[in-house]
Amino acid sequence: MRHARPQPSLARGLSLLWFPVFFAAVLGALALASFTQPAPHEMRLGVVASPADADALAGRLDALYPEGFVTTTYASVLDARDAIVHQDVVAAVVDRAPDAELLVASGSSNTRATYLAKVLPPILAAQGWPGTPTVTDVVPRRSDDATGNAMMFWAMPLMVTGFVTSILLLQLAGWSLVRKSTVIAIIGALASLSLYVTAALLDVLPSEPLLLVYGFLLTQAVAWLTTGAAPFVKQFFLPVTATFVLVLGLPSATGTMPTDLLPAIPRWLSEVMPLSQAIRLGRATAYFHDHGSLTPLLILFGWAVLGAALMMLGERRTAHHHRLAVLAQQEAASTPAPLDGPDQGGQAGIAGTIRTLGGLPVTGATVTVLSPGGRIWSGTTDPDGAYAIGNLPVGVVHVAVTAPHAEPELSTVVIHQRHPRVRHHVVLADWEAPVFEAAESAARATVD
């Protein structure tokens, strides 16, 4: 007789399959809003002009872009340049004959520099500033970085590397914390070195050694966070971590669109997300002599500390469950299991425990024993995951174990006449666990 293979319920399937639609809808909405409709928000603009002209320009900008610009007046062009280099302002306008001057920093954001070069000249002309503004790039990006996106595509692969590493480590969940951390560190170091060398060879980023350090820190922060989250979010690992890393991380990255041109939600996220902090650190060390690096460094380091804490908590939780499982199995092995009754050749039967890969007892699992002659015996597990089935024949029998939300198990057991009482322990792969640990599948059924 063929029995239908147990299938997850429709509700179980829908609880997982909603994520692709959510991913496309939310990431698409955030990305389209972030990258296609730039609008200034508290963009810090330096002004070198008389107090009256500076006030008039500030009023005009407020009228056209409410809360769009914050102006600061400087006494000289040199002061305005220093303010840009120190990242006190992102650009500056200079009122002098024969032509006004617009100072930008494409090393900070090529998108912002292009946006200001388009938006500000008509406003300055309407205010009576002389001539057509000359655009001067005070902090230029590398000449081979034609689009100005090199910093984004240096940091983004490193973030994804950390995320992918955590996904692969799910298949090695039995590894110790030290081994997992070592693997994460080795992969992060190799990835950071690879991206650093590639950017240097292409001459799209300056050869600043701190880029190696910041890139490595980004891989560790993301990998520790996502790996550490796995024991707590269980089957929702991918929706939770992919939302954090990709859905929220990419639109707020500031790699292609600066913070002060983003809409509200990505702008707020850019103040805390790991990817945006790494890009800020990269820009600070590559173009601004490390000015403005302290805050993003502390935030990124904080994410790394949180990830390390999650990994340690998860390790302690797993070790605790393992100890409970070992104690329960030892107790079950030392206590004779009750059998259903006498059989043809003496007190023959099978008893044992049913547990998950995480060591938790499976309550209410159905244990079915089938003899080659077609006879069937069955029983269920108690709250401790224990079962006992008696009145069995000596010889070969097949044992099938099924439970809600778990992978069914089928094994063959031999009952000897001299040893009619068999201990048969089974480990089920729980569909609600984050992954199926293939490395442990060979030892999922054991006979004592």
Summary of the structure (lengths in Angstrom):
residues: 448
radius of gyration: 31.9
end to end distance: 29.3
largest distance: 112.4
contacts: 1501
relative contact order: 0.10
helix: 50%
strand: 17%
